[in-house]
Amino acid sequence: MKSTLLYGANINANGIRQHYLRYGGPQATHDAIVLIPGITSPAITWGFVAETLGRHFDTYVLDVRGRGLSEASSTLDYSLDAQTADLIAFIEAIGLKQANVLGHSMGARIALRAARQTKSIARLALIDPPVSGPGRRAYPAQLAWYIDSIALARKGIDVEGMRAFCPTWTDEQLRLRAQWLHTCDERAIRASFEGFHTDDIHADMPHVTQPTLLMSAGRGDVIRDEDIAEMRDLMPQLEVVKVPNAGHMIPWDDEQGFYRALGSFFGATLT
């Protein structure tokens, strides 16, 4: 099947260089989707999902600041608020009046806060977002898992070296992560991980009125049943789906399960 990847590009939005990959294009039959990856996932690592999305949607996958080919520096603000402003500015800069937004993990927290602040987001899919925050239980992953793997990637790491960190992934998935992980700025990762525990995303939830899908992983401990119940109270419009055979990296563990769970939420059923 022909690839739906059109190109990679850079744009100045919110005062920084933001790099993105575009799939599908304007001939797509449904509204555009902007995809926001997680804490150590450059845009290219979501390419296999974007290929499928691109069959139906004009799809943009962002390198969040400090990751991939987007801007990074010792003076850059890596806070959730800065990342949120990036997303809102990006949607405006590429000329979309409205976009659907799909965010995974950290990207879901960015998407949620942005949906509170702008009406340029039409529909919102939150993929296993960390529900940690002030006074709440800690995010179940450890910072060292990220920092140690990035340090090895900066020196050069192969598939077998990466397998120690992601033992269930395929060789292809491991090879891509090994190739791109070094582009994740350690300062950005530390700031985002700290933000998992200091940013109160639950305070954003009652202010989000857009149709919202919450997708949780059946394996892992990022979102529990009591978390879902609380989020339903805060966001009455929330639709909830679970992918039973997947951990936090849902499409890596069960790609077809991910598409089934997403269903027709954005207007097209993915296959």
Buried (B, 14 or more C-beta within 10 A) or exposed (E): EEEBBBEBEEBEBBEBBBBBBBBBBEEBEBBBBBBBBBBBBBBBBBBBBBBBBBBBBBBBBBBBBBBBBBBBEEEBBBBBEBBBBBBBBBBBBBEBEBBBBBBBBBBBBBBBBBBBBBEBBBBBBBBBBBBBBEEBEEBEBEBEEBBEBBEBBEEEBEBEBBBEBBEEBEEEBBBBBBBBBBBBBBBBBBBBBEBBBEBEBBEBBEEBEBBBBBBBBBBBEBBEEEBBEBBBEBBEEBBBBBBEEBBBBBBBBBBEBBBBBBBEBBBBEBE
